[in-house]
Amino acid sequence: MKFISTRGKSPAVTAAEAIRRGLAPDGGLYVPDELPVFSASELEALYALPYAELSAAVLERFLPGFSREELLDYTKKAYPSFDDDAVVPLHALGDKLWTMELFHGPTFAFKDFGAGFMGRMVGLLGGADEKLVILTATSGDTGSAVAHGFYNVPGVEVVLLYPEGKISRLQECQMTALGGNIHPLRVGGTFDDCQRLVKELFADSSFRAAHRVSSANSINLLRWIPQAFYYFYGYFRWRQAAGGESPVVVVPSGNYGNLSAGMLARRMGLPLGGFVAASNANDVVPEFLRTGDYRPRPSVRTLANAMDVGAPSNFERMMWLCGGDADALRGELLGFRCDDAMIRRTIDGLYRNYGYLSDPHSAVGYAASVACGRPGFYLSTAHPAKFGEVISPVTGAKVPLPPRLAELVKRPRVSEPMAVDLGALEEYVAGV
């Protein structure tokens, strides 16, 4: 299998080269040159597999040069530190609504599935004797997951860009309390500024020729594909629990790597009934689904800060998966917008009605599920403990910290300021 750019102006490359590059030379995102498809019988053979084995079976379709046994060794190493034995537990809220909890990993956010996995598979990038810099922009949770996934990986330095003052205290702590090979930069701007800086650096061919740099954002193939695994696993668990078929999956969305991974899983044969793009006030995609007009714009700050993205990178992958047909995309997705007032009401209602503490992003998912009213489940993307400063004033309940987080907050935090300046970033990356 080869991998091509969503923009179609760069040559096809191997998986290792696509992973190493992160972004294609023409500025597009890498995608498979052909989509592997599971038959109905092949899907049923995945039904009872543990998470690591199912992940290896799906990954094998994208990396045919590796044996199932080799890939299983990687996947078993990627998920041992998850707090729940199921890795991806399904939780019922009332009689008809379900949530798939993706926050039981080492940093308590769904980003652990892609970023942690990538850290364990860094050998695929080749050239381990040469320093590799992983450069990542984050609106909160990605940076934490990348930092922990690549922490103390030999030969790798990690540079994280996050918008100063626009992420939660615990999100910042998870990035800035590790030290070692983790280098957090607090950028005087928005997440969109951070993401633009990363893309500009990757577009600088002379800098890339002189320095070995890759990305662990969802623009990277090895971050994106592993997010498809839990759609397979979650579908089987939901079918078993709810007794239904073709669930609609509600996805709280910011940069849309998560939702585009679900679309990938659907094209691989998984019988999902479609998706809801659940957004906060940064509703670029829901607006597009409603009007047909795609208008990227500066993000606005919300309670669901990890979704504060005004120019989602993975919209390109979503369009590519639909053959460039905007009407086809609009037929596959419903859009939903949730403002801060609705987020607060939803957090309060979940606690009062079910005793369930929800982070702001997952609350957006629940609100969208209620509005959609179709059988399925929503993705719960972050542990409530990471957003106690939002949840406690609304519910009056204290949100306990998991032991790993409680220990982390005691450590000193270190980060460096960074202007929204490509030259300054390139100088820093060259020197780590």
N, C-alpha and C positions, 0 to 999 in steps of 0.2 A: 504493500500500500504506500502511495505517495501522498503528500499534503500540498495543497494549493492555497493561493490567496483568495479571499472573498472578492477582491477587486480584479482578479484575473490577469494581472500585468506582471507577475513574477513567476519564474520557473518553478515547477514542482520539485519538492525536496523530500528527503527522508524524514522519518519521525524525529530522529536525533537532531537533525539540522533545524527543523521547525521549532523544536523545544528550545534549542540553544538560541535561536534568533528571537523568539518571542513574537515579534512583529515582522511581517513580510516586508521586503524592500520597497514595495509599492505603497506601503502604509496600511495594507489590509491585514486581516486576521487569518491565521491558518485554519483550514478545514480539510477533512479527508477528500481525496479525489473521487472516491466512491463510498457510499454509506453501507456498512455491513448490516444485514437484516437477519433476524432470528425467525425461523418458522414457528408455527404454533407448537409443534412438538418440542422444538429446541427450547422455547420459552418455558414449557412445563417442566423440562428437565432442570431448570434453574429454581423452581418453586421452593424446594425445601433446603436449598443450600445455605449454610452460614454466610454472613456478610462478606468475609474475606474471600471465600471460594467463589461466590457469585461475582464479586468484583474482578477476580482473575479471569473468569469465563468471559465477561464482557470486554475486558481490556485486551484479551487475546485477539479479538477481532480487529483491533487497531494496530497491534504490534505483532504481526505474524512471525517475525524473526525470533521471538521468544517462546519458549515452551510454557505450557500451563503451569508446570512445576516451578519454573523460574519466577513467573509472575505471581504465583501464590506465595512464594517466599517474600516478595515485596509487599503484597497486600496484607499478609499476616503481621509484618513489621509496622505497617501504617496505622493499625487500629487497636493495639494492645492497651493503650492508655485511656480508652473510653470508659466512662463510669457505668454505663448500662450494658449488660451482657448482650442485649439485642442490638447494640450500636445505634440503631434507628428505631426507638420505640414508638408505637402508635398509641395515642391517648384519646379516649372518648370524652366529649364535652356535651352532656345531655344525650338524647336518644339518636340524634342524626348527624352531629358534627364531630369530625375527627381532626386531630392535629398530629403530624409526623414531627417528632422532636429531633432536631438536628444539632442540639447544643450539649451533648454529653462528651465531647472531646476535650482535649487538654486546655484549650482556651475558651471553651463554652460558647462556641459559635459555629455555624455551618461551614465557615471557611476552613475549619480543620480538615474536612474531607478532601479538599483539593490541595491546600497549601501543605498540610502535613504529609500527604501522600507524595507530593512533588519532592519534598525534602528527603524522603526515604528512597526516592528513585533518581537522585541526582547523578548517579553513575551513568544513566542514559545520556547525559550531556557530553560524556567523553572528556578526555584530556584532564584527568583528575590532578595531574602534576602541575597544571597551570592554574593560577588564581582565577576564580570565577566570581564576579560581582552580580548578585541578585538585586535588581532595582525594582521597587514596588511602591506605587501610590496607594494610599488607603484612606477611606472615610471612617475607619474605626476598627472593624473586626478583621479585615484582611491582614493588616499589619501585625496584629497579635498572632494570628495563625501562622503567617510566614516566619515571624521571629522565632516562634517555638518549633516550627517544623524544620528550620535550618540551623537551629542553635547548636553551635559547636560541631557542625558538619565540616570535616577537614577540607581545606582548599577553597572554602566559600566565605565570602564577606557579603553581608546583607545591608543594603541601604534602604531605609523606609522614609517616605515622605508623607506627612500628615498635616492637615490644616490646623494651625495653632488655635486653641480655644474653641474648637468645634467638634471635639469628640469627648466621650465621657471620661471621668477620672480613672476608672478602672481600665478602660480601653487603652488610655495613655500609659498607665502603669504597666500593663502587660507587654508593651513595646520597649519601655525605657528602663526597666528594672533588671534586664538580663545581662547587659554588658557583653564582653567577649567579642564575638564576630558580628554582633547586631549594632547597627549605627542609625539611630532614629534622628530625622531632621524635621523640626517643626517649622512649617512653611507659613509665611505671612500672607495667606490667601485662602481660597476654597479648595475642596477636593478636586474640582475641575481644573484648577490651576496646577495642582500636584500631578494629575493625570496627563495634562498637556505637556508638562515638563518631561515626564517619562517618555511620552511619544516623540517629542522633539529630539531627545537624546538618541532614541533608537533610529530616528530618521537621519541622523548625522553619520553618514557612511565613513567619513574620515576618522571620527572618534571610534566607531565600532571596529574599524580595521586595526586600530592600535590597542584596543582594550576588549577583554573577553567579558561581555555583559549579557545577562538574560533577565527576564522579568518573571515574577510569580503572581502578577495580576491575572485575572481571568482571561486577559488577552492571550495568555500562554496556553497552548494546547494541553499541556500536562496538568494545568490547574482546571481546565474546563471539562475535559472528558471524565475525570473521576466523579464529577458532580452528577453525571448520568446514572452512576451505580445505584444511588439511593432511590431513584425513581423506580428502578426495577424491584428493589427490595421492598420499598414502601407499597408498591402496587400489590405485590403478593400478600403482604400483611393486611392491607385494607380489604382485599378480596376475601381473605379468610375471616376477618372480623366482622365486616359489614355484609358479606354475602352478595356483593354487587359486581357489576362489570362496568368498564369504561368510565372510571372516575374522572371528574373535573378536578384539576389540581390548582389550588390558589397559591401564588408565589409572591410574597413580599419582595419588591424589586427596586434596585437602584441602578447598578451597572448592567444588569440583565444577563450575566453569566449563568446564574442559577436557572432562570427560565429557559434560556436557549439550550441548556443542557437537557432540560425536560423535553424540549422539542426534538433534540437529537435522539433521546431514548424512544420517543414516539415513532420516529422514522426508522428505527431499528426493529420495529415490530411490536413494541409494547402498546397494548390497547388502551391508551388513555383517551378520555373523551374531550380533551382540550384543556385550556388554561385560562386563568384570570391573572392579568398583570395588575397586582395590587400595589398602588403607589401612595406615597405621602403627597405633600403639596407640590413636589417636583414631578409633575404628571405629564412629561413629554410624550411618553408612549401611550398612556390612556387617551390623551388628547388626539394623537395620531389615529388611534383605533376609532375614535368618535367622529373625527372630521376628515381624515385622510391627509392632514397637513402635519408633516414632521418638522418641528421647530425647536432644535436644541437651544438652550439659553442658560444664563448663569443660574446656578442652584441657589435655593433659599434654605435657611437653617430651620430644622424641625426637631421635634422630640425623637423621631426615628432617624438619627443622624447618619447611620450607615447607608441610608437610602437617599441621602442628599446629593444627587447626581443630576446635572442638567444636560449632559451630553453623553448618554450611555454608550460605551464602546461596543457592546455586544449586539446592538441593534443591527449592525452589519451581518453578524452571523444569523440572526433571526430572519433577515431578508434573504440571505443566501439559502437558508434551509427551505424557504418558500419559493425558490427559483427566481427571486427578484420581483415577485408578484405581490404588490401591496394588498390587493384585495384578498389574496389567499391568506396572508398574515392576519388581516382583519377578521377573516372567517374562522381562524383557529384560536384567537384570543379575545377575551372580554377585558375591558379596562375598568379600573376602579380607583377613585381618588379619596384619600382619607386625610382630613386636616388634623391639626393638633387637638382641637376640641373633641373631635370624634375619637381620637386615640385615647384621650383621658377617659371619656365615657366608656369606651370598650374595656380598658384596663379595670376600671371600677366594676363594671357589670360582670366580668369574668370572675373577679374575686368574690363579689357578693353572691352570685348565683351558684358558683361551683367551687369556691375556695381555691381557685387556680390563679397563680401569679403569672402574669404575662409581660414580657418586655414590649416596648413600643412597636417594634417591627412586626412581631408576631401578632400583636393586637390589630395591626393593619390587615394581616391575613385573615384573622377571625371576622372582622367587620366585613371584609369582601366576601367571605364564605356565606355569611348571613344574607347579604344582599343578593348573592348569586342564587342561592336556594337550590342548587343542584347536587346530587350525590357525589361525594368525593372527600378530599381532605385538604387542609392547608399546611404549609410548611412553617414550622416554628423555628426561627433562625438564630435566636440568641437566648442565653440563660437570663432569667430575670435579675439575678444578682448583679449583673453588669450595669443595670439601670435602676438601682435602688433609689437614686435621687429623683427619678421621675415617678416611680411606682409608689413609694411610701407616702408622699403628700396626697396622692389620689386615693389610696386605699386605707391609709392609716396603719398599714401593716409593715412591720420591719422585715426586710428581705435579708435572710441570713446569707453570709458568704460561704461558698464551698471552701474546705480547708486549703486547697491549693491557691485560691485567690487571697484568702486571709493571710497566708504566708507571704505572698508576693507583694502585697501592699506595704509590708514592713521594710522592704528593701529601698535603698536610695535610688532615685530616678535620674537618668542622665539623657539629655538630648541637646542638639545644637540648632541654633536658628538658621533659616535659609530663606533668602529672598526668592521671589518668583523670577529667576534669572537662569537661563540655560548655561551660560558660561560658568557661573558659580557652581552649579550642580556638576558639570563635567569636571571642573577642577577638583571637587570633593571626591567624586567617584574614582578619578585617576589616582588619588592619593590614599585610598583606604587599603 
